[in-house]
Amino acid sequence: MENENIARISVFLGLLVLFSILEYLIPRRVMPGSKPKRAVTNLSLVVIDSIAVKILLPMTAGLFAVWVAEKDMALLGFQTPVLLAIIILDLIIYWQHRIFHVVPLFWRLHKVHHSDNAIDTSTALRFHPVEIVLSMLVKFAAIILFGIPVLAIVIFEILLNAMALFNHSNIKIPFDNILRLFIVTPDMHRVHHSVIVGETNSNYGFNVPWWDRIFGSYVAQPKHGHQDMKIGLSQYEGGETSLVKLLLMPFKRADSLSLKNR
Ligand SMILES: [Zn+2]
């Protein structure tokens, strides 16, 4: 499990640096709203999230999967094969994301991610710690329900981190139309960060684009085009970059409006 952590952190840092360099060299869109403070705040959040998970949860999802397997506790009665387990996890994450947009209590947490008024690879790090802890609990539930093997958890966590960094990045990607048949591309995920509510409530997938197509939440392109589309939430038009305000955002009374009623 030590090796798993080292692998995950190495892939994460390596891709963060690589995508940041590519964003500088071959940017997809000019980002007038992007300021260094955004990136610092987003980076600070991922550090706080990791600490919160360590403090609040007794073990990592990987260790939990080992424990469930050792005690033979999977409710299904057997372990799901690795590839199928990864697909199940991805489908669960899709629906979790969709539910976080619809249920007002969860939207309070998830809007921290959407309150970024620009989108680049650092946006992938911008989540409220409570949302991250809840996501981990969802994974724990999946592990015990479906007997998800530890290898599937390890691969899925690395894949999810890598794909989130990729599909939030502001990099010009060739052959987007072909690529997005198999994976979620930056152009596809950018639609999800539009201020237009119908676009915010679309393209929930992180890894594969199929769930959006199957469950009717796929929107191919932003109405105003990638360069002119507005990113973020109309509630936070200037974007929110204060770390303290982001941490307190879910608990603010005035901000309790759900995405639907906005
Ligand atoms: Zn979202």
Residues whose N, C-alpha, C, O or C-beta is under 5 A from the ligand:
A	BS01	ZN	none
